[in-house]
Amino acid sequence: MSLPRDCSRDEWPLKAYKNLDFLNSDNARSIRVLCEMTEPGLRFAEENIKDTIVLFGSARLKPLEIAQKELAELKTSMTDPANPSPAEKRALHFAECGVKAAPYYDAAVQLAEELTKWSMALPEADQRRFIICSGGGPGIMEAANRGAHNVGGKSIGLGISLPFEQGVNKYIPDDLQFEFHYFFVRKYWFVLLAKALVAFPGGFGTMDELFETLTLVQTKKVEKLPPIVLFGSEFWNSVVNFDALVQWGTISPEDVNLFKVIDTVEEARDYIIEQLTERFLK
């Protein structure tokens, strides 16, 4: 029979919470979820961040000058503009869409600037309230963080690990950069602190975030209702037929009052500030 041997500390068995193979396994998924549910809250508390204004929208949008430049360069590079190849047609379509949608990028920058200046001017007791929060990536997310950065304000970037998009944009301070693995936990942090939400034109992700938020508000899962703005009537009225949902009886007529469609930065700024003041500062 072998006798037990003395082990040096370096030879001790690996503790479970240091075992990366285990922590990255299917069996430890609940632990990883719990980490993403817990750690951001500690960082928000350290930064004295109480609530946010969430801006979200397409990751594909770019500033107007860049979109126009890319479209011009594409047209110049085409060998036969009158008879483009399928690949060129596809590229041309996206480049033209980029120019059409680019003003929304610039509007998001301006709105984030205006709301950040207002937030920073609040009395000292209300400082670190209504911080701009985005999904951390490019497009409208970058525009939101860029606007806050332009006027010297901090902002939050709740990034997500994706195989085809880059990480967080450069306008987010290091201590407020996050990268999530689980979409549902990321959305939890979006909604938990949000006191206002602004949805700019976007795709599946934007629709997912918008309709989940509307569902939570509609079903009164949110204690104090946040103002919800859909920015850009041309986009929203053509993409989502809310009146048809009423006509089919799948939502109530009053549900269309859960949000407001707005076309200008000035109107969005004034509406959000008015609503935040009335609902949360009085």
QUIGIMO-V460316 format. One record per residue. N is the residue number from 1. SS is DSSP state (H for helix, E for strand, L for the rest). PHI is phi in radians with two decimals (999 if undefined). PSI is psi in whole degrees, 0 to 359 (NA if undefined). Layout:
BEGIN
n=N ss=SS phi=PHI psi=PSI
n=N ss=SS phi=PHI psi=PSI
END
This chain:
BEGIN
n=1 ss=L phi=999 psi=131
n=2 ss=L phi=-1.36 psi=145
n=3 ss=L phi=-1.62 psi=148
n=4 ss=L phi=-1.10 psi=143
n=5 ss=L phi=-1.92 psi=155
n=6 ss=L phi=-1.29 psi=134
n=7 ss=L phi=-1.91 psi=136
n=8 ss=L phi=-1.29 psi=162
n=9 ss=H phi=-1.02 psi=325
n=10 ss=H phi=-1.16 psi=340
n=11 ss=H phi=-1.73 psi=3
n=12 ss=L phi=-1.14 psi=151
n=13 ss=L phi=-1.04 psi=151
n=14 ss=L phi=-1.25 psi=130
n=15 ss=L phi=-1.17 psi=149
n=16 ss=H phi=-1.03 psi=320
n=17 ss=H phi=-1.34 psi=357
n=18 ss=H phi=-1.89 psi=2
n=19 ss=L phi=-1.55 psi=99
n=20 ss=H phi=-1.17 psi=328
n=21 ss=H phi=-1.06 psi=317
n=22 ss=H phi=-1.19 psi=314
n=23 ss=H phi=-1.11 psi=334
n=24 ss=L phi=-1.68 psi=9
n=25 ss=L phi=-1.56 psi=166
n=26 ss=H phi=-1.05 psi=323
n=27 ss=H phi=-1.12 psi=337
n=28 ss=H phi=-1.78 psi=14
n=29 ss=H phi=-1.01 psi=318
n=30 ss=H phi=-1.08 psi=327
n=31 ss=H phi=-1.21 psi=318
n=32 ss=H phi=-1.12 psi=319
n=33 ss=H phi=-1.07 psi=316
n=34 ss=H phi=-1.08 psi=323
n=35 ss=H phi=-1.07 psi=316
n=36 ss=H phi=-1.26 psi=337
n=37 ss=H phi=-1.38 psi=334
n=38 ss=H phi=-1.77 psi=311
n=39 ss=H phi=-1.06 psi=318
n=40 ss=H phi=-1.04 psi=323
n=41 ss=H phi=-1.08 psi=323
n=42 ss=H phi=-1.14 psi=320
n=43 ss=H phi=-1.22 psi=322
n=44 ss=H phi=-1.10 psi=319
n=45 ss=H phi=-1.12 psi=319
n=46 ss=H phi=-1.09 psi=326
n=47 ss=L phi=-1.56 psi=2
n=48 ss=L phi=1.01 psi=37
n=49 ss=L phi=-1.61 psi=120
n=50 ss=L phi=-1.73 psi=326
n=51 ss=L phi=-2.84 psi=171
n=52 ss=E phi=-2.42 psi=164
n=53 ss=E phi=-2.01 psi=116
n=54 ss=E phi=-1.64 psi=127
n=55 ss=E phi=-2.00 psi=126
n=56 ss=E phi=-2.45 psi=160
n=57 ss=L phi=2.96 psi=193
n=58 ss=L phi=-1.11 psi=140
n=59 ss=L phi=-1.38 psi=353
n=60 ss=L phi=-1.62 psi=347
n=61 ss=L phi=-1.28 psi=147
n=62 ss=L phi=-2.33 psi=163
n=63 ss=L phi=-1.02 psi=151
n=64 ss=H phi=-1.01 psi=317
n=65 ss=H phi=-1.12 psi=325
n=66 ss=H phi=-1.26 psi=317
n=67 ss=H phi=-1.08 psi=318
n=68 ss=H phi=-1.14 psi=319
n=69 ss=H phi=-1.11 psi=316
n=70 ss=H phi=-1.14 psi=323
n=71 ss=H phi=-1.16 psi=316
n=72 ss=H phi=-1.10 psi=318
n=73 ss=H phi=-1.13 psi=322
n=74 ss=H phi=-1.13 psi=315
n=75 ss=H phi=-1.09 psi=322
n=76 ss=H phi=-1.17 psi=326
n=77 ss=H phi=-1.42 psi=348
n=78 ss=L phi=-1.26 psi=130
n=79 ss=L phi=-1.23 psi=323
n=80 ss=L phi=-2.46 psi=86
n=81 ss=H phi=-0.98 psi=332
n=82 ss=H phi=-1.33 psi=341
n=83 ss=H phi=-2.43 psi=67
n=84 ss=L phi=-1.21 psi=152
n=85 ss=L phi=-1.27 psi=165
n=86 ss=H phi=-0.97 psi=320
n=87 ss=H phi=-1.15 psi=321
n=88 ss=H phi=-1.20 psi=323
n=89 ss=H phi=-1.08 psi=317
n=90 ss=H phi=-1.11 psi=313
n=91 ss=H phi=-1.11 psi=321
n=92 ss=H phi=-1.14 psi=320
n=93 ss=H phi=-1.03 psi=311
n=94 ss=H phi=-1.18 psi=324
n=95 ss=H phi=-1.17 psi=319
n=96 ss=H phi=-1.18 psi=321
n=97 ss=H phi=-1.10 psi=324
n=98 ss=H phi=-1.07 psi=319
n=99 ss=H phi=-1.19 psi=318
n=100 ss=H phi=-1.08 psi=320
n=101 ss=H phi=-1.59 psi=348
n=102 ss=H phi=-0.99 psi=323
n=103 ss=H phi=-0.98 psi=335
n=104 ss=H phi=-1.23 psi=328
n=105 ss=H phi=-1.06 psi=310
n=106 ss=H phi=-1.11 psi=323
n=107 ss=H phi=-1.14 psi=321
n=108 ss=H phi=-1.14 psi=321
n=109 ss=H phi=-1.04 psi=311
n=110 ss=H phi=-1.12 psi=318
n=111 ss=H phi=-1.14 psi=318
n=112 ss=H phi=-1.10 psi=322
n=113 ss=H phi=-1.06 psi=311
n=114 ss=H phi=-1.11 psi=315
n=115 ss=H phi=-1.21 psi=326
n=116 ss=H phi=-1.20 psi=318
n=117 ss=H phi=-1.06 psi=319
n=118 ss=H phi=-1.12 psi=315
n=119 ss=H phi=-1.08 psi=317
n=120 ss=H phi=-1.21 psi=339
n=121 ss=L phi=-1.59 psi=0
n=122 ss=L phi=-1.15 psi=157
n=123 ss=L phi=-0.94 psi=156
n=124 ss=H phi=-0.98 psi=326
n=125 ss=H phi=-1.13 psi=338
n=126 ss=H phi=-1.84 psi=10
n=127 ss=L phi=-1.09 psi=154
n=128 ss=L phi=1.10 psi=30
n=129 ss=L phi=-1.86 psi=151
n=130 ss=L phi=1.01 psi=49
n=131 ss=E phi=-1.37 psi=136
n=132 ss=E phi=-1.10 psi=133
n=133 ss=E phi=-2.31 psi=135
n=134 ss=E phi=-2.32 psi=180
n=135 ss=L phi=-1.41 psi=2
n=136 ss=L phi=1.47 psi=344
n=137 ss=L phi=-1.59 psi=208
n=138 ss=L phi=-1.47 psi=190
n=139 ss=L phi=1.18 psi=223
n=140 ss=H phi=-1.04 psi=327
n=141 ss=H phi=-1.09 psi=313
n=142 ss=H phi=-1.07 psi=318
n=143 ss=H phi=-1.04 psi=318
n=144 ss=H phi=-1.10 psi=310
n=145 ss=H phi=-1.15 psi=325
n=146 ss=H phi=-1.13 psi=318
n=147 ss=H phi=-1.08 psi=315
n=148 ss=H phi=-1.10 psi=318
n=149 ss=H phi=-1.10 psi=322
n=150 ss=H phi=-1.05 psi=329
n=151 ss=L phi=-1.87 psi=16
n=152 ss=L phi=1.44 psi=18
n=153 ss=L phi=-1.77 psi=156
n=154 ss=L phi=-1.45 psi=156
n=155 ss=E phi=-2.59 psi=167
n=156 ss=E phi=-1.95 psi=144
n=157 ss=E phi=-2.22 psi=107
n=158 ss=E phi=-1.61 psi=83
n=159 ss=E phi=-1.29 psi=166
n=160 ss=E phi=-2.41 psi=141
n=161 ss=L phi=-1.33 psi=117
n=162 ss=L phi=-2.30 psi=150
n=163 ss=L phi=-1.35 psi=346
n=164 ss=L phi=-2.24 psi=11
n=165 ss=L phi=-2.32 psi=149
n=166 ss=L phi=-1.26 psi=174
n=167 ss=L phi=-1.33 psi=207
n=168 ss=L phi=-1.19 psi=152
n=169 ss=L phi=-1.36 psi=168
n=170 ss=L phi=-1.39 psi=357
n=171 ss=L phi=-1.64 psi=5
n=172 ss=L phi=-1.76 psi=129
n=173 ss=L phi=-1.10 psi=149
n=174 ss=H phi=-0.97 psi=321
n=175 ss=H phi=-1.34 psi=355
n=176 ss=H phi=-2.13 psi=23
n=177 ss=E phi=-1.65 psi=131
n=178 ss=E phi=-2.26 psi=150
n=179 ss=E phi=-2.33 psi=117
n=180 ss=E phi=-1.77 psi=152
n=181 ss=L phi=-1.69 psi=324
n=182 ss=L phi=-1.76 psi=122
n=183 ss=H phi=-1.03 psi=319
n=184 ss=H phi=-1.19 psi=329
n=185 ss=H phi=-1.29 psi=321
n=186 ss=H phi=-1.04 psi=316
n=187 ss=H phi=-1.15 psi=327
n=188 ss=H phi=-1.00 psi=314
n=189 ss=H phi=-1.26 psi=329
n=190 ss=H phi=-1.01 psi=309
n=191 ss=H phi=-1.42 psi=325
n=192 ss=H phi=-1.00 psi=317
n=193 ss=H phi=-1.70 psi=352
n=194 ss=E phi=-1.24 psi=128
n=195 ss=E phi=-1.90 psi=353
n=196 ss=E phi=-2.79 psi=148
n=197 ss=E phi=-2.33 psi=137
n=198 ss=E phi=-2.17 psi=118
n=199 ss=E phi=-1.77 psi=115
n=200 ss=L phi=-1.61 psi=167
n=201 ss=L phi=-0.90 psi=137
n=202 ss=L phi=-2.87 psi=184
n=203 ss=L phi=-1.86 psi=219
n=204 ss=H phi=-0.99 psi=315
n=205 ss=H phi=-1.10 psi=318
n=206 ss=H phi=-1.11 psi=316
n=207 ss=H phi=-1.12 psi=320
n=208 ss=H phi=-1.05 psi=311
n=209 ss=H phi=-1.16 psi=320
n=210 ss=H phi=-1.13 psi=309
n=211 ss=H phi=-1.25 psi=330
n=212 ss=H phi=-1.16 psi=319
n=213 ss=H phi=-1.13 psi=316
n=214 ss=H phi=-1.07 psi=323
n=215 ss=H phi=-1.14 psi=317
n=216 ss=H phi=-1.11 psi=321
n=217 ss=H phi=-1.23 psi=315
n=218 ss=H phi=-1.03 psi=321
n=219 ss=L phi=-1.59 psi=9
n=220 ss=L phi=1.05 psi=34
n=221 ss=L phi=-1.40 psi=348
n=222 ss=L phi=-1.82 psi=125
n=223 ss=L phi=-1.13 psi=308
n=224 ss=L phi=-1.94 psi=123
n=225 ss=L phi=-1.23 psi=126
n=226 ss=L phi=-1.45 psi=143
n=227 ss=E phi=-1.13 psi=134
n=228 ss=E phi=-2.07 psi=122
n=229 ss=E phi=-1.96 psi=131
n=230 ss=E phi=-1.78 psi=112
n=231 ss=E phi=-1.60 psi=118
n=232 ss=L phi=1.87 psi=89
n=233 ss=H phi=-1.13 psi=327
n=234 ss=H phi=-1.03 psi=317
n=235 ss=H phi=-1.27 psi=304
n=236 ss=H phi=-1.16 psi=322
n=237 ss=H phi=-1.24 psi=337
n=238 ss=H phi=-1.58 psi=338
n=239 ss=H phi=-1.70 psi=322
n=240 ss=L phi=-2.17 psi=122
n=241 ss=L phi=-1.73 psi=85
n=242 ss=H phi=-1.15 psi=326
n=243 ss=H phi=-1.09 psi=325
n=244 ss=H phi=-1.15 psi=325
n=245 ss=H phi=-1.11 psi=323
n=246 ss=H phi=-1.17 psi=316
n=247 ss=H phi=-1.10 psi=327
n=248 ss=L phi=-1.48 psi=355
n=249 ss=L phi=1.33 psi=14
n=250 ss=L phi=-1.49 psi=344
n=251 ss=L phi=-2.34 psi=161
n=252 ss=L phi=-1.47 psi=153
n=253 ss=H phi=-0.94 psi=322
n=254 ss=H phi=-1.27 psi=346
n=255 ss=H phi=-1.16 psi=336
n=256 ss=H phi=-1.26 psi=351
n=257 ss=H phi=-1.54 psi=1
n=258 ss=H phi=-1.30 psi=347
n=259 ss=L phi=-2.46 psi=167
n=260 ss=E phi=-2.35 psi=129
n=261 ss=E phi=-1.57 psi=127
n=262 ss=E phi=-2.34 psi=148
n=263 ss=L phi=-1.99 psi=345
n=264 ss=L phi=-2.18 psi=153
n=265 ss=H phi=-1.08 psi=319
n=266 ss=H phi=-1.10 psi=315
n=267 ss=H phi=-1.16 psi=318
n=268 ss=H phi=-1.09 psi=314
n=269 ss=H phi=-1.01 psi=309
n=270 ss=H phi=-1.12 psi=319
n=271 ss=H phi=-1.13 psi=314
n=272 ss=H phi=-1.15 psi=315
n=273 ss=H phi=-1.10 psi=318
n=274 ss=H phi=-1.06 psi=313
n=275 ss=H phi=-1.19 psi=319
n=276 ss=H phi=-1.13 psi=319
n=277 ss=H phi=-1.09 psi=315
n=278 ss=H phi=-1.21 psi=320
n=279 ss=H phi=-1.55 psi=332
n=280 ss=H phi=-2.23 psi=347
n=281 ss=L phi=-1.95 psi=355
n=282 ss=L phi=-1.80 psi=NA
END
